[in-house]
Amino acid sequence: MAGAEEDSRALFGAGVRAALEAWPALQIAVENSFGGVHSQEKAEWLGGAVEEYFFRNADLELDEVEDFLGELMTNEFDTVVEDGSLPQVSQQLQTMFHHFQRGDGAALKEMASHITQRKCKVRATALTTREADKDDANSMEDMEVKVTATNDGAATDGVCPQPESSGPDSQTIKEEDIVEDGWTIVRRKK
């Protein structure tokens, strides 16, 4: 019976790694070395850390998983994930762990395979860079990034969004989006 549990544990580990490798926010962080020169090693370590987190905390709530992943991304990759993908990845991981707890190796294999097939390739491109006062020793750079995602050839079921046109209409801010105090309301495109 211990062999079946180890097989199931290995399948869960493979599923965790598949989910993390398919996560665009992590892909961008690794490809752009947001975690420093060892970003790839950090991404590999992240899989083991997430797997161990689930094993040590059997009754996790979805928001706990989200918080853990968000904290790891912030601490290890200096990245705040605000694209709405944290709940999705957390849900995938939690579902895989429930399959692991039930010993459902077939469901784990299927889920990992499905995630791998839907994996998107992402590319981040800097749009503009504004630099603070150059005389200031603590000057920071703010970078706006445009993310484009393409499917790597497998299924295209709406999971990987197609790059949006960058025509003049896509970059304009409507007057009603500017509030009295100068703030701009940013809305998600439909």
N, C-alpha and C positions, 0 to 999 in steps of 0.2 A: 504493500500500500504506500510505502514511503517513496517508491519510484514514481508512482502516479502523481503524488503531491509535488515532487521535484520537477516532473515534466510540466505540470500545471504552472508551477512557479516560473519556470523558464519561458513558458508561453506568455505569462503575464509580463515578464521583463521585456520580451520581444514586442509585445503590444504597446507597452509604455514607450519604448524607444521609437516605434513606428509613429505613435501619436506626436511625440516631441519633434521628430524629424520632419513631419508634415506640417508643423505649426509655423506659419509664415513669420510671426514675430520673432521666433527663435532663429529661423533661417536668416533673416535680415541681420539680427544681432551678431550671428556667427560670421556671415559673409563680410560684414563691415567691421569686424573686430571690435565690437562695442565692449567686449570683455577683455580687451588687451590682446597681446600676442598669443595667449593660450585660450582663445575663444573656443576653438574646436574641442580641446580637452575639457573645457568647462561644460560644453554641451553634452559630451559623452558622460561626464560625471553626473550631470543633472539627471540623466535617466536612472542611474543607480540611486541617487538621492531621493527621487520621487518614489521609486519602487520601495525603498526602505521606509519611507514616510508612511506609505500605505500599510506595510507589514507591522509597523509599531503602533499604528492608530487604526484599529479595525473598524470603528464606527464613525467614520468621518462624514461630515455634512458637506454639501457642495461648496458653500461659501468658505469653509476651512481649506478645501483644496485650492480654490481660487486664490485665497490669501497667501497660501504657501507658494504657489507658482509665481504670483506677482512679486512676492518678497524675494524669491530666488532670482527672478529676472532683474529686479532693481539692484540687488546686492552684487550679483555676479556679472551682469551685463550693462549696468547703469542704464537700464531701459524701463520705462513706464509703459505698460501695455494698455492702450486705450482704444484698441480697434474692435472691441467686443469679442475677441477670440478666447479670452480667458475662461468664460463660462462654458464655451463649447469644448475646449480641450479638457477642462476639469470634468465635464460630464462624461466625455469619452473615457477618461482614466477611471472614474468612479464606476462606470458600467463594466469596464474590463475587470476591475477588482471584485465586483459582485459575481461575475462569471467565475473568477478564480476561487472565491470563497465557496461557491457551489460545486466546484470541481468540474465545471463545464469547459473542458479543453477545446471541444469543437467550436463553441461560440467564440472563445478567445482567438482561435486560429482565423475564423471567418472575419472577426472584427479587425484584427491586425491586417489581414489581406485587403479588406475593404478600404482601410485607411491608407495603406500603401498605394493602392490603385488610384485613389483620389488625390494623391499628393500633388501639390502645386509647386512650381518653381517661381520664386519671387525675386524681384530686383528692385532695389531702392535707388532713386536718383535724387541728388540734392537739387532743389529748385532755387532757393535763394539762401544766402548766408549774410547775416548782419553781425558785424563785430562791434562790441562795446568800445568805449573809449580806450584807445591804444595805450595811453599813459597809465591807465589803471592796471596795477599788478594782478588783480583778480579778474581780468576781463574774461568773459565767457562768450562762446559762439552759440547762436541759436540757429538751428538748421531745420528747414522745412523739407520734408521728404515726400516724394511721390512714389507710391508703391504700385508696381504692376505685377500681376500674377498670371501665369500661364500654366496649363496642364502639361505634364511631361509625356503625354501621348496616350494615356489610358482612358478612362471614362470621363466624359465631359457632361456631368449632370448638374451644372449650375454651381458646383462647389467652388470652382476657380473662376473668379470674375474676370471678364475680358477687360483689357486696358481701356479706360475711358478716353474719349477724344479730348484734346487739349485746345480746342478752338476758343475763340473769344468769348462765347457764351458760357463755357464751363468755368471760367476764371472770374466772372463778374460777380460783385456783391450787390445784392438788391438793396435799395434804399431803406425798405422796411426792416431789414436785418440789422441796421445800425440803431442802437438804442440811444436815448438822450445823453447818457453819461459817456458816450464814446466807445463803448464795448460793441463788438460785432457778434451776432448770433451765428454760429456755425451749424448748418443743417446737413444731415446725411442725404446724399443723392439717391434718387429713386431708380 
